[in-house]
Amino acid sequence: MNIMVVGGGGREHVIIKKLRENPAVEMIYALPGNGGMAGDAVCVPIGATDIDGIVRFASEHQIDYAVVAQDDPLALGCVDRLAEIGIPGFGPSADAALIESSKVFAKDLMKKYGIPTARYEVFTDMDDALRYLEEAPVPTVVKADGLALGKGVVIAQTREEAKEAVRQMMGEHKFGASGDQIVIEEFLTGPEVSVLSFTDGKTLVPMVSSMDHKRAGDGDTGLNTGGMGTVAPNPYYTEDVAEECMRSIFLPTMEAMNKEGRTFKGCLYFGLMITKDGPKVIEYNCRFGDPEAQVVLPLLKSDLLTVMQAVTEERLAEVTVEFDSGHACCVVMASEGYPVSYEKGYEITIPEEITGMTYVAGAALKDGKLVTNGGRVLGVTATAKTLAEAIEGAYAKVEKIHFDNAFYRHDIGKRAMEA
């Protein structure tokens, strides 16, 4: 089989490594991939949002199956376009990807179908939003409607912070058209949990839960990032919470999308908060989270390609989706200065014996050497029987990897251990 994976980060690297476990896979192409994936896939310099280029490549290279892993190409209808030329793919249609690409659609869907989430208001006029903030309780959350590389959400501690977020999104167009509409919502408190799920629109199978660490610095300080590390499973996601989520959130979401004529087939990500009133949805994503995928997929015992094909063919109920009972920890090694500004081009050395669960996100090949080429450079993962051993294993690997300008958090998993 010839497989194509659309995307170029750590999430795509772990997906590629899992797909390679299936003996039927002969060739994997990554579009565009990155320099650190070269040992696991053939990297093709076609951007993830170049849908015409992707479709043309798939047709010319007899691709048997495609995995569209990134949000932008999903929202642009990459899976739909591939299906038109007879190439099956894993990932939702553009119609279904709207659950992530429009915060307004997602919030209105939850309101319509009684799925628990924070109270909210939608604004298309900046002055209306600013007037609303004069009376709104703080802290409050301001969200750009569209995709914004995970950066279109501001948790404002004061009224002035909230107003500044509105001005940047709607007045200064910081996120382009994504900020033409915004959502201002109630600030919820409680432990956060990420749950990825496989669904074919008929059956929904949650994966092992995880805990993300968004802030750049130790002790959850500093700026919000795309994620500085993860652990799985999340200790706050108990059996009782899981049952409640399945009943009140997961299945109702799948059924709501069906009723809206937007059947979701792929990986549906639930960003949850366990509040005093029970679990509530903070956000939906239409694909594997990054770096959540780097702890969830290493624990998957079932064959990933088999599960993905069952999702595409709407026969998920026929396959077994099984996870290891152990734990995983992923520590993100980033470039100093991330998420604001950082230098690139530093050589990366990774000992051969620890490349297996080291997932490359922001790197390039230059004169045959692997060099830094992004903010988040590597996701370094270890699995073990206990969480303490998984954390220890991940940090032991981190200490063996070197590049100038590297920085990482030293407390990934600490909150989970305390819980």
BELDACOR-V719113 format. One record per backbone hydrogen bond with DSSP energy under -0.5 kcal/mol. NH is the residue of the N-H (numbers start at 1). CO is the residue of the C=O. If there is no record, write none. Layout:
# BELDACOR-V719113
<<NH:CO> <NH:CO>>
This chain:
# BELDACOR-V719113
<<3:1> <3:27> <4:65> <5:29> <6:4> <6:67> <7:5> <7:31> <13:9> <14:10> <15:11> <16:12> <17:13> <18:14> <19:15> <20:16> <21:18> <22:19> <23:21> <25:22> <26:1> <26:24> <27:1> <29:3> <30:42> <31:5> <31:29> <32:30> <32:44> <33:7> <35:363> <37:34> <38:35> <40:37> <41:37> <42:28> <43:41> <44:30> <46:44> <50:47> <51:49> <54:50> <55:51> <56:52> <57:53> <58:54> <59:55> <60:56> <61:57> <62:59> <63:58> <64:2> <65:2> <66:88> <67:4> <68:66> <68:90> <69:6> <69:67> <70:6> <74:70> <75:71> <76:72> <77:74> <78:73> <81:77> <82:78> <83:79> <84:80> <85:81> <85:82> <86:83> <87:82> <88:64> <88:86> <90:66> <91:89> <92:286> <97:93> <98:94> <99:96> <100:97> <101:97> <102:98> <103:145> <106:102> <107:103> <108:104> <109:105> <110:106> <111:107> <112:108> <113:109> <114:110> <114:111> <115:110> <116:114> <118:281> <121:184> <123:182> <129:125> <130:126> <131:127> <132:128> <133:129> <134:130> <134:131> <135:132> <136:132> <139:156> <140:156> <141:185> <142:154> <143:183> <144:152> <145:178> <145:181> <146:178> <151:148> <154:142> <156:140> <156:154> <157:155> <162:158> <163:159> <164:160> <165:161> <166:162> <167:163> <168:164> <169:165> <170:166> <171:166> <171:167> <172:167> <174:168> <176:173> <178:175> <179:176> <180:177> <182:123> <183:143> <184:121> <185:141> <185:183> <186:119> <187:139> <188:186> <191:274> <193:272> <194:210> <195:270> <197:268> <198:205> <199:266> <200:203> <201:203> <205:198> <206:204> <207:196> <210:194> <211:231> <213:229> <216:223> <217:221> <220:217> <221:217> <225:214> <228:213> <230:330> <231:211> <232:328> <233:209> <235:233> <237:234> <238:236> <242:238> <243:239> <244:240> <245:241> <246:242> <247:243> <248:244> <249:245> <250:245> <251:246> <253:249> <254:250> <255:251> <256:252> <257:253> <258:254> <259:255> <260:256> <261:258> <262:257> <265:263> <266:199> <268:197> <268:266> <269:267> <269:285> <270:195> <271:269> <271:283> <272:193> <272:270> <273:280> <274:191> <275:273> <275:278> <278:275> <280:273> <281:116> <282:271> <283:271> <285:269> <293:289> <294:291> <295:292> <296:292> <297:293> <299:296> <300:297> <301:299> <301:322> <302:322> <307:303> <308:304> <309:305> <310:306> <311:307> <312:308> <313:309> <314:311> <315:310> <318:315> <319:316> <321:319> <322:320> <324:299> <327:384> <328:232> <329:382> <330:230> <331:380> <332:228> <332:330> <333:331> <333:378> <334:332> <334:407> <335:375> <336:405> <338:335> <340:337> <341:337> <345:372> <348:370> <349:402> <350:348> <354:351> <355:352> <358:355> <359:357> <359:379> <360:358> <361:377> <362:377> <363:361> <364:371> <366:364> <366:369> <369:366> <371:364> <372:346> <373:362> <374:362> <377:333> <377:375> <378:333> <379:359> <380:331> <380:378> <381:357> <381:379> <382:329> <384:327> <390:386> <391:387> <392:388> <393:389> <394:390> <395:391> <396:392> <397:393> <398:394> <399:395> <400:397> <401:397> <401:398> <402:349> <406:403> <407:334> <414:411> <417:413> <418:414> <419:415>>
